[in-house]
Amino acid sequence: MPTHSFTELIRQRAFMRMWLARLFGTTANQMLMVAVGWQMYELTGSAWDLGLVGLYQFVPALLLTLVAGHVADRLHRGRIVAACFVAQASVALILVAATQGWGAASGWASRELLLGVSVMLGVARAFQMPAQQALTPMLVPPPMLPRAMAFSSAGMQAAVISGPALGGVIFVAGASAVYATCAFLFAIGCGLIAVLRYDHVPPPREPVSLRTLLAGAEFVWRRKALLGAVSLDLFAVLLGGATALLPMFAKDILQVGPWGLGLLRAAPAAGALLMSVLLTRWPLDRRVGRIMLMAVGVYGVCMLVFGLSTSFVLSLVALAVSGGADMVSVVVRQTLMQIETPNDMRGRVSAVNSVFIGASNQLGEFESGATAALLGPVGSVVAGGVGTLLVAVLWLKGFPELADRDRMTDASALR
């Protein structure tokens, strides 16, 4: 692969505009999730309800996957992302009204409202993620794609760090202040992405059928290394994720309050940010499959440490290292997916990938909440860490195409 410098990458104006839009949008989304999670736990004190917040976001993404991917392959992807930002800003304004009150609507935040807006957020992200993921390969030359994916991940993780931390600080002034800030940030992101210009060539018109809708899933299924990479990430985060339980750890185990919750939410992103910066400077070149499997094993060990820790500092370190390990998996998976997928199918393939991401994140939050209701938060996280280690071992044997994958750009390995 030709060497392309970081300077060349940031000269791609359309790419940088999209990068900034994602930065603002992801920051707002992370702040929103911190506020909704903390407010739900304050209202109900229930681990089950924390899990339901994730489930209510995942179900719309699952149901709308095929439609969202098809739309991303037909329409202008930048405008789809802008519309999704508008929808999420509207959710934030609804929550402002519910928590602070305008006129007679003062103070009507409830469990049902928080679950309802979770569904709205799930619908918006169902359409946003495929269009957003499919945009990057259209904005940079193909040889730059591994660096672009790592740099995009760096920006996203910077937002994941700043969002929870900023949300935790602003929460001191009340939930409504957090939601108002989110609406403002979504508006900025929308403005940036709305003026994005790229060569959008409408695909040839063909009747919508079950075959065209399922084309992305079929594409992933036939390429075993890609299927192994996507499913490995799914099960690792599904079993090992602890995001939904962080309010319980912050309040009941580590006793650090909202500010500590913000730092706990930001810690995995801090490790991921550092790793993504390193991968931007030194992209993975050889043995990418084995490295991905080892990274998942490290992630599982970190979850074991976090689950058993009663030290706030040790918990932060464990979460930070887990974020760095997860970032290796993310960059390998996303780069393989974008390199191997033709442009006219990227929306549908990205939609399939989005379902896997949503399952590992939102459905993983539900799994964590449900398991914690039975085993307690510590038992839930420890069991998840053990499960993640088992998944890494099973995938080493079950997907030799992934384990033996050497280079990112070895197209023959996916056929």
Salt bridges, closest charged atoms under 4 A:
GLU8 OE1 - HIS4 ND1 3.82
ASP49 OD1 - ARG111 NE 2.92
ASP73 OD1 - ARG77 NH2 2.97
ASP73 OD2 - ARG348 NE 2.79
GLU112 OE2 - ARG111 NH1 3.72
GLU206 OE2 - ARG74 NH2 3.50
GLU206 OE1 - ARG211 NH2 3.74
ASP233 OD2 - ARG333 NH2 3.35
ASP285 OD1 - ARG407 NH1 2.91
GLU340 OE2 - ARG405 NH2 3.53
ASP404 OD1 - ARG290 NH2 3.85
ASP406 OD2 - ARG286 NE 2.72
